[in-house]
Amino acid sequence: MNDATQFEPKILAYVCNWCTYLGADLAGTTRLEYPPNIRIVRLPCTGRIDFNLLVKAFEVGADAVLVSGCHPGDCHYTSGNYHARRRWILFRELLDLLGFDLERIHFTWISAAEGKKFQQVVTDITEKTRKLGPYTELYAAAPALAKDLPQPQSKPFQLQTFATENELRAEARKLLAEGTVKVVIGYGERGPVLVTRPEDADRLVWNNRSTANLAMYLKRKEVKALGRAAVVVKACDERSLMVLEKESQFERKDLHVIGMACDGMEQPRCANCAVRTPRFADTTVGQVPDQTPTPRPGKLDSLMEMSRGERMAFWVQEFDRCVKCYACRQVCSMCYCERCIVDKNQPISIDPAPGTKGNFAWHIARAFHLAGRCIGCGACAQACPVGIDLGLLNMQLARAAKKHFGYQAGVDPSAELLVGAFSQQDKEEFIG
Amino acid sequence: MSELITETKLRQLAGEWISGGRRVVGPVRIKDRVLYRPLQSPEPLLIESTPGGSVRPANSIKEFFFPKLETLYQYRTRGRNIELIEPAQEFAEQLIIAARPCDAAALPILDHVFNWDFADDFYNRRRAATTIVTVACSVADESCFCTSVGLAPDDARGSDAILLTLGSGRYEVQCITAKGRALFSGKTETSEESGKAAPAPERKFDPSRIRAFVDGHFEDALWAEHGRTCMACGVCAFSCPTCHCFDIVDAGAVAGNARVRTWDTCQFPIFTLHASGHNPRALQPARQRQRILHKFSIYPEKFGEILCTGCGNCVRNCPVGLGVLNMLTEIQHGQHL
């Protein structure tokens, strides 16, 4: 008999219909006993398990989560579990940054013949979770734990116009006059401008305020309606064009790219910039040689040095200011879904309210949808009216992509997209 | 004769409220931004704008009356029965200190809409429980346009008390309401000096001219010209002291157990999306037009006041350099009439 005061963990298991669910069934029919602490949710395939479900399990009170499916090679749909494995490798890194307890998230492969393994896994997880105790750390904002990151000193801004501005204007004027393009998406005095007449080409500027990634306009219906476009990009922005093209968001022949060689804009990301002259533009203005930056530890490193509890307290504090204006999404070149998951309300899959839970759900969804896609332009953090360091989430995923897969978004045009592809060699030391 | 308070005394006053367990809100620095936030202690409070720094906080004080998340009620379903639970809301006394006049002035304007066909209890009770102390602006920037909508850097509208700087950390206190007098009673010294605000920003447009234009130009090339670079985020509306549109959604655990009110904005494409899939404001220029129309024509027609205090937040915060001012100055100076 259990002591009445003993903690009984609640464990939620997301399992695939073809292997683990049948494994659980086999455990039952062969009368193998396992703890009753587990609740099973059956899904068609591990490849179909939305990452949000893992977070949601904790939100509704689970103390641990198990995700289990077919062994590699056994997937009923050929490769669902390979896709899932790649996503989990990345998703674990994001959860780690946010301060989730990875000891409470378990991944296993259990086949239909492994009733015994199912029994063992459930028993082990139950015992382990019992030792860990209830998951009270979730979204805990102990003020004593919330630390701030060191902030770089910002220098007073001084507007500086670059020498190639006139060359850019001449190029735009020519493209519009010839009829090569109907609109030039460029930088203007107050912000981005859409120039449609050759005589307006002088509205274009090229200065140290030209920091925006103008690839964001390629998704806008209002811009598509204007006809064939030329877009002004820096070498960093050009990487988003490469990802967008890979994702079939436009055909290269339908876009004219004006590449601006750039010697840096005093943005934090500029310190780590290697390629200074765009490589794939139709017209390149100026020439700046490549550099070899020395990577310096930054805010992300300071954050990862904090304890798990401190990291979560940090994010609770940051997200507390979020008003869900969705500027981070709107200015992102990669966020082009016709209808975003947070705008879907039949049924609601992400809590639309800007409370702790809804804000975590939103920022996790945003960051993870950009895994292996974000090129680090920093537009999200720059647009945030309440100063949330959103780039850190994306940066963590970019680091994970590099660390586990040697992948960098928008660098190698011949590379396969990271998420959406898989390899049988993807590591799985965390999968039981 | 005037009344005077020192910065030290003012911080002491805020400190007393905080240690008394009451909420005190004021501008604080958060990274490279200044925001109105509840204060844990009076030290980080930024009373005045620092030269070269931001002129005013990037958010507005409306969120302390009309919060971004308001639980209207909770519910529990038991079989076929639904049990409604009133939220255990406390509308405790709060003090907003060192607000800008363009924030305080928004509240009397918002009072109309929150008490029009339905008196909004949440808003009204917070209004009644709040004391607002403003500081007359000591600087203005190119995005400021309070004078164009009939206000001024030292306008006391909506304030319970207003402070005017005398330099070296001393302020002249002008108590406007009983709440303001109660707050400063016994805390001030008498003085012969009188404080002053920054020179008023020049008038940039005439609201009646704007209204005449928007009323007569529902279809105009200007809307497309300005509206198509808009990225459809909610920064302008959510940092605006007067924008007040909201949505009502279910939030909470999976079973759903709270009905909450959240901010919404006409800039979001789904704001006007019909269940049929039709969207009467299909593209962004129509949504930008709506924002101007509501502020300078619809609201004045209904309530006799412009729905704008000229704070300039929409201009400063816009990620793509828009905001109402640019469009309004173009209407003012353009060949559009």
Interface residues (C-beta under 8 A of the other chain):
Chain A: K56 E59 V60 P143 Q151 S154 P156 G188 R190 G191 P192 V193 L194 A212 M216 Y217 R220 K221 E222 V223 A225 L226 R321 V323 K324 C325 Y326 A327 R329 Q330 V331 R339 D343 N345 I348 D351 P352 A353 P354 G355 K357 G358 A379 Q382 A383 P385 V386 G387 D389
Chain B: I30 K31 D32 R33 L35 R37 Q40 G52 A58 N59 E63 K68 L69 A224 G227 R228 T229 M231 A232 C233 G234 V235 A237 F238 S239 D247 V249 D250 A251 G252 A253 V254 V260 T262 W263 T265 F268 I270 L283 Q284 P285 N317 C318 P319 V320 G321 L322 N326
